[in-house]
Amino acid sequence: MKAKLHLEKILGAVLEEKGWQWPEKAVLEPPRDKKFGDMSANIAMMLSKQAKMNPRAIAEEIRGAIGDDKYIEKVDIAGPGFLNFTFSNAFWQDMVPEVLEKGAEFGRSETGKGRKIQVEYVSANPTGPLHIGHGRGAALGDALVRILEFTGHEVEAEYYVNDAGRQMLILGNSIWVRLQQSQGREIGEPEDFYKGDYIKDIAAEVLERNPGILEMDEEEAVSICRDYGKDKILDGIKSDLAGFDVRHDVWFSEKSLVSAGKVDETFKSLMDRGMAYESDGALWFKSTELGDDKDRVLRKSNGDLTYFASDIAYHDDKYKRGFDLVVDIWGADHHGYVPRMQAAVEALGKKGALEVILVQLVNLLRDGEQIAMSTRAGKFETLEDVVNEVGRDAARFMFLSRKSDSHLDFDLELVKQRTMDNPVYYVQYAHARICSVLRKAAEEGVQINDSDLSCLARLEEEEELDLLKLLDRFGDVAENAGRTMSPHAISYYVRELATVLHRFYSKHRIIGVEFELCRARLILLKSVARVLANGLGLLGVSAPEKM
């Protein structure tokens, strides 16, 4: 980020001198191949139309206008007009004081200042325990909240509790059937039925608390079963998420939408906008005007609400709470619902204010063999089971190791291994390895004096400079991860930083070399540890000092 800011400053001065405006599509970034320098800019090509000049001629003018800059060692022109910049070693060595001074705040920015975002994630029906698919969504949502806050946004994390409608009725009936069966009644299982053993456990608890329930009217009995079951399961979900270090600021009840009259408010708003109408006793959303193949029912002729109606009212309520952007994290099986929801948001006058992130399935493996995952019937299919076996850090890191819309293979045995083949161990060990070196140095009487950093001029080896350049990139990576809603970018970054650290460690001695060089390398390692910890923190993963 420091390199990018420095380039923006000097290039901005050149453009101002030439009377050119900064082009919207100008990109400053590290080149893919470091033989082309430290930073590459396409600005000359983006200026061609405005300046009415050949891009290469523009690049020559920019290079000439930059003149002497104490931090820029060389400016090359490549291809049709790419400008490639090589910075001096002194520039990269100056990264260390900034890292040491800012500490846990290093990489934080204010790019999202003044923007209020809501992230809604997990939102599993309270009809059963969380499975590992929910775990992936939970890790993604929680990491995104952390990243957005780190980049200056005001963020609220929300869980939408689906406590109304058909699924709740099925839950109540399932518990009621199991309760009766436990007392010897010959009751067949309905077609729609939750079969997990947890239903039997809940039924036993309901009976213990309501010994006279078998003599009650069936409707009342089912209602008791439903309400107790919902609360019991929701408590379990909250416990699982707390154990997974996942935060939700608001638990929003679907039932409250109707009871507070918010659904009717939304219907009126849509009708006032000409986006809803009544026909054949039902209320319809005019979705064909927004590209859908047919209009969609909001309220059926019998008065029942559709899921779509509740979802529109829920999003309407979100915007009324003042959010500039709403982020929904859904399972990939909901991909067909995205355009419909986007159309509804547009009908509410909030076009562009909804971002939907889809989460693909997780394939749970053991030594490369897939584990069957059925509702509580198989082994290790729940989030709690997985976290108990491999640990919170390993589960979170693996869930965030790939883009959310990519299928993920999660091998339980691999993530328990204490080897470099285990990506979680690989990154955490980089931090622990640094802490071990720092402890050993202290034991041998080598003191790190952060106030005297003149020794940093000794950092000139390729691996040392690679580490310094990676430290500079952290702020940019965090900003991009927030802007593109991509927490996996942080996972990629910490793995790359760990790779360069391990390479440095294998090639260079630290303790036992000439004193000033030893001190410089220790201070560098201290800075790398700080940034590793900051990056892991954004993923909700710890940075252990010993392993």
C-alpha positions in Angstrom: 0.0 0.0 0.0 2.9 2.3 0.8 4.3 1.7 -2.7 1.0 2.3 -4.3 0.4 5.5 -2.4 3.9 6.8 -3.3 3.2 6.1 -7.0 -0.2 7.8 -6.9 1.4 10.9 -5.3 4.2 11.3 -7.9 2.1 10.3 -10.9 -0.7 12.6 -9.7 1.8 15.5 -9.6 3.0 14.7 -13.2 -0.6 14.5 -14.5 -1.4 17.8 -12.9 1.6 19.4 -14.4 0.6 18.1 -17.9 -3.0 19.1 -17.4 -4.3 15.5 -17.6 -7.0 14.0 -15.5 -6.4 10.8 -13.6 -8.0 8.0 -15.7 -10.7 6.0 -14.0 -9.4 2.7 -15.3 -5.7 3.3 -14.3 -4.3 0.4 -12.3 -1.2 0.3 -10.1 -0.2 -3.1 -9.0 2.8 -5.5 -8.5 3.6 -7.2 -11.8 3.1 -11.0 -12.0 6.8 -11.5 -12.7 9.2 -9.6 -10.4 11.7 -9.2 -13.2 9.5 -6.4 -14.4 10.1 -4.4 -11.1 8.1 -3.8 -8.0 5.0 -2.0 -9.4 3.5 -1.7 -12.8 1.1 1.0 -14.2 -1.2 1.0 -17.2 -1.8 4.7 -16.9 -0.1 5.7 -20.1 -2.5 3.5 -22.1 -5.5 4.8 -20.2 -4.4 8.4 -21.0 -4.1 7.9 -24.7 -7.5 9.1 -25.8 -7.5 12.1 -23.3 -4.0 13.2 -24.3 -4.4 12.4 -28.0 -1.0 10.7 -28.0 0.5 7.3 -28.5 0.7 5.4 -25.2 4.4 4.8 -25.4 5.0 8.5 -26.0 2.9 9.3 -22.9 5.0 6.8 -20.9 8.2 8.5 -22.1 6.8 11.9 -21.0 5.8 10.5 -17.6 9.2 8.9 -17.1 11.0 12.1 -18.0 8.8 14.2 -15.7 9.3 12.0 -12.7 12.9 13.1 -12.4 14.9 12.1 -9.4 13.0 10.4 -6.6 14.9 9.1 -3.7 12.7 6.0 -3.5 12.4 5.1 -7.2 15.5 3.4 -8.5 14.4 2.7 -12.0 11.5 3.3 -14.4 11.2 1.0 -17.5 8.7 1.1 -20.3 7.4 -2.2 -21.6 5.2 -3.3 -24.5 2.7 -0.7 -25.7 3.2 1.6 -22.7 3.4 -0.2 -19.4 5.4 1.7 -16.8 7.4 -0.6 -14.5 8.8 0.9 -11.3 11.7 -0.5 -9.2 11.9 0.9 -5.7 15.1 1.3 -3.7 16.0 -1.1 -0.8 15.7 1.9 1.6 12.0 2.3 0.6 11.2 -1.3 1.5 13.3 -1.2 4.7 11.1 1.7 5.8 8.2 -0.7 6.0 9.4 -2.1 9.3 9.0 1.1 11.5 5.4 1.5 10.2 4.5 -2.1 11.1 6.1 -1.8 14.6 4.4 1.5 15.3 0.9 0.5 14.2 1.0 -3.1 15.5 -2.5 -4.6 15.5 -3.7 -1.6 13.5 -1.3 -2.1 10.6 -3.2 -2.6 7.4 -6.4 -1.0 8.7 -7.9 1.7 6.5 -10.9 4.1 6.4 -11.9 3.3 2.8 -15.4 2.3 4.0 -15.9 5.2 6.4 -19.5 6.5 6.4 -20.9 3.4 4.7 -23.3 1.2 6.8 -23.4 -2.5 5.8 -25.5 -5.4 7.1 -24.2 -8.9 6.6 -26.8 -11.7 7.1 -25.4 -15.2 7.2 -26.1 -18.7 8.4 -29.8 -18.1 9.1 -30.4 -21.9 9.1 -34.0 -23.0 10.0 -34.1 -23.8 13.7 -35.2 -27.4 12.8 -31.9 -29.2 13.4 -28.2 -28.8 14.3 -25.8 -26.9 12.0 -24.0 -29.0 9.5 -20.6 -28.2 7.9 -22.2 -26.4 5.0 -23.6 -23.9 7.5 -20.1 -23.8 9.1 -18.6 -22.7 5.8 -21.2 -19.9 5.5 -20.6 -18.9 9.2 -16.8 -18.7 8.7 -17.3 -16.7 5.5 -19.8 -14.2 7.0 -17.8 -13.7 10.2 -14.6 -13.1 8.4 -16.3 -10.7 6.0 -17.7 -8.7 9.0 -14.1 -8.5 10.4 -12.6 -7.4 7.1 -15.3 -4.8 6.4 -14.8 -3.3 9.9 -11.0 -3.4 9.4 -11.5 -1.3 6.3 -13.6 1.3 8.0 -17.2 0.2 7.4 -19.9 0.3 10.0 -21.1 -3.3 10.0 -23.9 -5.2 11.6 -24.0 -9.0 11.6 -27.5 -10.6 11.5 -29.1 -14.0 11.8 -32.6 -14.3 10.3 -34.6 -16.8 12.4 -37.1 -18.6 10.2 -39.6 -19.2 13.1 -42.8 -19.0 11.0 -44.3 -21.1 8.3 -44.4 -24.7 7.2 -41.0 -25.8 8.5 -42.0 -24.9 12.0 -45.2 -26.9 11.6 -43.2 -29.9 10.4 -40.8 -29.6 13.4 -43.8 -29.5 15.8 -45.4 -32.5 14.2 -42.1 -34.5 14.2 -41.5 -34.0 17.9 -45.2 -34.8 18.7 -45.0 -38.0 16.7 -41.8 -39.1 18.4 -43.3 -38.2 21.8 -46.3 -40.4 21.2 -44.2 -43.2 19.8 -42.1 -43.1 23.0 -45.2 -43.8 25.0 -46.3 -46.8 23.0 -48.8 -45.2 20.6 -48.8 -46.6 17.2 -48.2 -43.5 15.1 -46.9 -43.6 11.5 -44.3 -41.2 10.3 -45.7 -38.4 8.1 -44.2 -37.8 4.6 -42.6 -34.5 5.7 -40.7 -35.5 8.9 -37.4 -34.7 10.7 -35.9 -38.1 11.5 -32.7 -37.2 13.5 -32.2 -38.7 16.9 -32.2 -35.1 18.3 -36.0 -35.1 17.7 -36.4 -38.0 20.1 -34.2 -36.2 22.7 -36.4 -33.1 22.4 -39.6 -35.1 22.6 -38.4 -36.7 25.9 -37.7 -33.2 27.3 -41.1 -31.9 26.2 -42.8 -34.9 27.9 -40.8 -34.3 31.1 -41.8 -30.7 31.3 -45.4 -31.3 30.2 -46.4 -34.7 31.8 -50.1 -34.1 30.8 -49.4 -33.4 27.1 -50.8 -36.7 25.9 -54.2 -35.7 27.2 -54.1 -32.3 25.5 -55.8 -31.3 22.2 -53.5 -32.2 19.4 -53.2 -28.7 18.0 -52.1 -27.4 21.5 -49.7 -30.3 21.9 -48.1 -29.7 18.5 -47.8 -26.0 19.4 -46.0 -26.8 22.6 -43.7 -29.2 20.8 -43.0 -26.6 18.1 -42.2 -23.8 20.4 -40.0 -25.8 22.8 -38.2 -27.5 19.8 -37.5 -24.2 18.1 -36.1 -22.6 21.3 -34.0 -25.7 22.1 -32.5 -26.0 18.6 -31.9 -22.3 18.4 -30.1 -22.4 21.7 -27.9 -25.2 20.3 -27.2 -23.2 17.1 -26.2 -20.1 19.2 -23.9 -22.4 21.3 -22.3 -23.9 18.2 -21.7 -20.5 16.6 -20.2 -19.1 19.9 -17.9 -22.1 20.0 -16.9 -21.3 16.4 -16.2 -17.7 17.4 -18.9 -16.4 15.1 -20.7 -13.2 16.0 -24.2 -12.1 15.3 -25.3 -8.7 16.6 -29.0 -9.2 15.8 -31.2 -12.3 15.8 -34.2 -11.2 13.7 -37.5 -13.2 14.0 -39.5 -13.8 10.8 -42.6 -14.0 13.0 -42.1 -10.4 14.1 -42.5 -9.2 10.5 -46.1 -10.2 10.5 -46.9 -9.3 14.1 -45.4 -5.9 13.7 -47.4 -5.3 10.5 -44.2 -4.9 8.4 -45.4 -7.3 5.7 -48.5 -5.2 5.1 -46.4 -2.0 5.1 -44.2 -3.5 2.3 -47.3 -4.6 0.3 -48.6 -1.1 0.4 -45.3 0.3 -0.6 -45.1 -2.0 -3.6 -48.7 -1.2 -4.6 -48.0 2.5 -4.3 -45.0 2.1 -6.7 -47.2 0.1 -9.1 -45.2 -3.0 -8.5 -47.9 -5.2 -6.9 -51.6 -5.8 -7.8 -54.5 -8.0 -6.8 -56.0 -10.7 -9.0 -58.2 -13.7 -8.3 -58.1 -12.9 -4.6 -54.3 -13.1 -4.5 -51.7 -10.4 -4.3 -49.0 -10.5 -7.0 -45.6 -9.0 -7.5 -45.2 -7.4 -11.0 -41.8 -9.1 -11.5 -42.3 -9.4 -15.3 -41.6 -5.7 -15.5 -38.1 -6.4 -14.1 -37.2 -9.3 -16.4 -38.8 -12.3 -14.7 -40.7 -14.8 -16.9 -43.9 -14.5 -14.9 -45.4 -12.5 -12.0 -44.9 -14.0 -8.5 -47.5 -14.5 -5.8 -47.0 -12.6 -2.5 -50.2 -13.5 -0.7 -52.3 -16.5 -1.8 -56.1 -16.4 -2.2 -56.4 -18.2 1.2 -54.5 -15.4 2.9 -51.2 -17.4 3.4 -48.0 -15.5 2.7 -45.4 -16.9 0.4 -41.7 -17.2 1.4 -41.0 -14.5 -1.3 -43.4 -12.1 0.5 -41.6 -12.5 3.8 -38.2 -12.1 2.1 -39.3 -8.8 0.4 -40.7 -7.5 3.7 -37.5 -8.5 5.5 -35.3 -6.7 3.1 -37.6 -3.6 3.1 -37.1 -3.6 6.9 -33.3 -3.8 6.5 -33.2 -0.7 4.3 -35.5 1.2 6.6 -32.9 0.5 9.3 -30.5 2.7 7.4 -28.2 0.2 5.7 -26.5 1.4 2.5 -25.7 -2.1 1.4 -27.2 -5.5 2.4 -25.1 -8.6 2.0 -26.9 -12.0 2.0 -24.9 -15.2 2.2 -26.8 -18.1 0.8 -26.3 -21.7 -0.1 -25.5 -22.3 -3.8 -28.8 -24.1 -4.2 -30.5 -20.7 -4.0 -28.7 -19.3 -7.1 -32.0 -19.3 -9.1 -33.6 -17.1 -6.4 -31.0 -14.3 -6.7 -32.4 -12.5 -9.8 -35.9 -12.5 -8.2 -34.6 -11.0 -5.0 -32.6 -8.4 -6.9 -35.7 -7.5 -8.8 -37.7 -7.1 -5.5 -35.0 -4.9 -4.1 -35.1 -2.8 -7.3 -38.9 -2.5 -6.9 -38.3 -1.2 -3.4 -36.2 1.6 -4.9 -32.9 0.1 -3.7 -31.3 -1.1 -7.0 -27.7 -2.0 -6.4 -28.0 -2.2 -2.7 -28.1 -6.0 -2.4 -25.0 -8.2 -2.7 -25.6 -12.0 -2.6 -22.7 -14.3 -2.0 -23.3 -18.0 -2.7 -21.6 -20.8 -0.7 -20.9 -24.1 -2.4 -21.1 -27.5 -0.8 -18.3 -29.0 1.4 -17.2 -32.6 0.7 -16.2 -34.1 4.0 -13.4 -36.6 3.7 -11.4 -38.9 5.9 -8.0 -40.0 4.4 -9.5 -39.1 0.9 -12.7 -41.1 1.4 -16.0 -39.2 1.4 -18.1 -39.4 4.6 -21.8 -39.8 4.2 -23.7 -36.8 5.6 -27.3 -37.4 6.6 -29.4 -35.7 9.2 -27.7 -36.8 12.4 -27.5 -40.4 11.1 -24.0 -40.3 9.9 -20.8 -39.4 11.8 -19.1 -36.0 11.8 -21.7 -34.3 9.6 -22.5 -31.6 12.1 -20.5 -28.4 12.6 -20.1 -29.3 16.3 -18.7 -32.7 15.5 -16.1 -31.3 13.0 -15.0 -28.5 15.4 -14.6 -31.0 18.2 -12.4 -33.3 16.1 -10.1 -30.8 14.3 -10.4 -27.6 16.3 -11.9 -24.2 15.6 -8.8 -22.7 13.9 -8.4 -25.6 11.5 -12.1 -25.6 10.5 -12.3 -21.9 10.0 -9.1 -21.7 7.9 -10.1 -24.6 5.7 -13.6 -23.1 5.1 -11.9 -19.9 4.0 -9.1 -21.5 2.0 -11.0 -21.2 -1.3 -13.5 -18.9 -3.0 -17.0 -19.5 -1.5 -18.5 -20.4 -4.9 -16.0 -23.3 -5.4 -16.6 -26.8 -4.1 -14.4 -27.5 -1.0 -12.8 -30.9 -0.1 -12.3 -31.0 3.7 -10.2 -33.9 4.8 -10.4 -34.4 8.6 -7.2 -36.3 8.8 -5.2 -33.8 6.8 -6.1 -30.8 8.9 -5.1 -32.7 12.1 -1.6 -33.4 10.8 1.3 -31.4 12.2 3.1 -31.3 8.8 3.7 -28.7 6.2 1.2 -30.5 4.0 -1.5 -29.2 6.3 -2.3 -25.6 5.2 -3.5 -24.5 8.6 -0.4 -25.8 10.3 1.8 -24.3 7.6 0.6 -20.8 8.3 0.4 -21.0 12.1 3.8 -22.6 12.3 5.3 -19.6 10.5 4.2 -17.4 13.4 5.2 -19.9 16.0 8.6 -20.4 14.4 9.3 -16.6 14.5 8.2 -16.5 18.2 10.6 -19.4 18.9 13.5 -17.6 17.2 12.8 -14.4 19.2 12.7 -16.4 22.5 16.0 -18.1 21.7 17.6 -14.7 20.8 16.4 -13.3 24.1 17.8 -16.3 26.0 21.2 -15.7 24.3 21.2 -12.0 25.3 20.4 -10.5 21.9 18.2 -7.5 22.6 15.9 -5.9 20.0 15.9 -2.1 20.3 12.9 -0.8 18.3 14.1 2.8 18.8 17.3 2.2 16.9 16.5 0.8 13.4 19.6 1.8 11.6 20.5 -1.9 11.3 17.6 -2.4 8.8 19.9 -1.1 6.0 21.5 -4.6 6.3 18.4 -6.2 4.8 19.4 -6.6 1.2 19.0 -10.3 0.5 16.3 -11.3 -2.0 14.2 -13.2 0.6 14.4 -10.3 3.0 13.2 -7.8 0.4 10.5 -10.3 -0.7 9.2 -10.3 2.9 9.3 -6.5 3.1 7.3 -6.2 -0.1 4.7 -8.6 1.1 4.3 -6.6 4.3 3.5 -3.6 2.1 0.8 -5.4 0.2 -1.2 -6.4 3.3 -3.3 -3.2 3.4 -4.2 -3.5 -0.3 -5.1 -7.1 0.1 -7.4 -6.2 3.0 -9.0 -3.4 1.1 -9.6 -5.6 -2.0 -11.0 -8.4 0.1 -13.5 -6.0 1.6 -14.4 -4.3 -1.7 -14.9 -7.7 -3.5 -16.4 -9.5 -0.5 -13.6 -12.1 -0.8 -12.2 -13.3 2.6 -10.3 -16.1 0.8 -8.0 -13.4 -0.5 -6.7 -13.0 3.1 -6.2 -16.8 3.3 -4.1 -16.7 0.1 -2.1 -13.8 1.4 -1.1 -15.3 4.7 -0.1 -18.6 3.0 2.1 -16.6 0.6 3.7 -14.7 3.5 4.3 -18.0 5.4 5.9 -19.5 2.2 8.3 -16.7 1.9 9.1 -16.7 5.6 9.8 -20.5 5.5 12.0 -20.0 2.5 13.9 -17.2 4.2 14.4 -19.3 7.3 15.8 -22.2 5.3 18.3 -20.0 3.4 19.6 -17.6 6.1 21.0 -17.9 9.6 19.6 -15.4 12.1 21.2 -16.0 15.4 25.0 -16.3 15.2 25.6 -14.0 12.3 27.2 -10.5 12.7 25.4 -8.6 15.5 23.8 -5.7 13.4 22.6 -8.2 10.7 21.2 -10.5 13.4 19.3 -7.6 15.0 18.0 -6.5 11.6 16.7 -10.0 10.8 15.1 -10.3 14.3 13.3 -7.0 13.8 12.1 -8.1 10.4 10.8 -11.4 11.8 9.0 -9.5 14.5 7.3 -7.4 11.8 6.3 -10.5 9.8 4.8 -12.1 12.9 2.8 -9.0 13.5 1.3 -9.0 10.0 0.7 -12.8 10.1 -1.3 -12.3 13.3 -3.2 -9.4 11.8 -4.1 -11.5 8.7 -5.1 -14.6 10.7 -7.2 -12.4 13.0 -9.3 -11.3 10.0 -10.0 -14.9 9.4 -10.9 -15.5 13.0 -7.9 -17.8 13.4 -5.3 -17.6 16.2 -1.6 -17.0 15.8 0.0 -19.4 18.3 3.4 -18.6 19.9 4.2 -22.3 20.4 3.2 -25.4 18.5 
